[in-house]
Amino acid sequence: MNYAFERMGLPSVPSAEICRTIGLSLPDTLAVLQGEKYRTRGEEFTRLFVSRADQIMADMSVIYEDVPETLRALRSQNYRLGIVSTKYRYRIERILGRENLLHYFDVIVGGEDVPNHKPDPHGLLEAVEKLKSEKHRILYVGDSVTDAETAARAGIAFAAVLSGKTPIEAFEGHETVAVFQYLHELPEFLAAPVIDWWAEWFNEEYLQVYPHRNVQSAERESRAAIEWMGLKSQDLVLDLCCGTGRHTSWLVGEGIQRVVGLDYSETMLDAARSRLRQKVLLVRGDMRSLPLMNCFDAVLMFFTSFGYFPTDCENERVIFEISRVLRPGGGFLFDYLNREKVIRNLEPETIRNVGETSIREIRRLVENGRRVFKEIFITRNGEIRRYSESVRLYSLEELMRMFISSGLTPERLYGDFDGAAYTNDSECLILVSPVRR
């Protein structure tokens, strides 16, 4: 970089400042480091930089120690791999060939292959096309804010890796499905079926493994909701993610006459129908896109039915949908886990028996503590079945930002359904806004 600057009669730049331009095109790098007025000399800078880079860059480039192992692991999982870079393809191929890694990649799109460099999404979209894939099946992994912006413009999921020069704080304003400290964490993340785990898991086996969840605490929680929100018998109430209808049943029993239950799992809804016997309307739907109008007096969301989706955007969409279906003045109750307590008291492994069934649960924090992942191994009659759960661990501050940005203002905060104040040791985190008459 400074080689080119020197020949252009420009001052040299400290290495730390140069590192902050990683991911930018050469003309953009020139403008950032020397000033926008020098952008007109972009071709001259590019010519000098490329000339010098061709002499030394490939020989001086070093592959991170965990890269070969990571590539082997990804291939063993049958993933197809590609590279999209502002660096020139021929130079990337030379480096990978030297390290005997080139054969792992199905496509490489370099700086000479596209009319515009990142964050323009052209190169990334071209790689998707060459892989004969679709955008929703792609994960773009990068170590710079430019990579994050490129993925966002392309409409492709992005994961950040911190092995480069960009600190984690720089990614805070960008949508990420994961943040890795090191690249070798990627195969484990991909092996965990985060996406749509809830579509598979909430089935008959779930009801057998967790029978206590059908009745435990529902009365206490439902009565607290009625009191805190000031619900009246004529209110139209949505029990969002109603499951088997255990809260719905208590609400009806306490005199709330117009309750609608919504859940994605047909298994759960069948159980709710058996429990409720047509006393309420039960609807199958996705909480990211509720098939309902804005007519509800209250929306209740019990038992941590939030944070299931892989991106913050999708999770925040749930809160937006709650806001959308509420009438003006409508209230809500949001029952969620206590992030601090989960992290502090996480049990790595538990084994228990339900009758002749053995249940082994393995828990771990992933994405640098931003998500808790659980594997459930169910052994019955010598047969082992595996399921998973993956829940995003939002802080109180993150939740408040999402609610307020969706047009909802929580007015009360509790740490349990007895009305205790919320602390880092609380049983859960409950946000409430009473119904306005």
Order of alpha helices (4+ residues) and beta strands (2+ residues): alpha-alpha-alpha-alpha-alpha-beta-alpha-beta-alpha-beta-alpha-beta-beta-alpha-alpha-alpha-alpha-beta-alpha-beta-alpha-beta-beta-alpha-beta-alpha-beta-beta-beta-beta-alpha-beta-beta
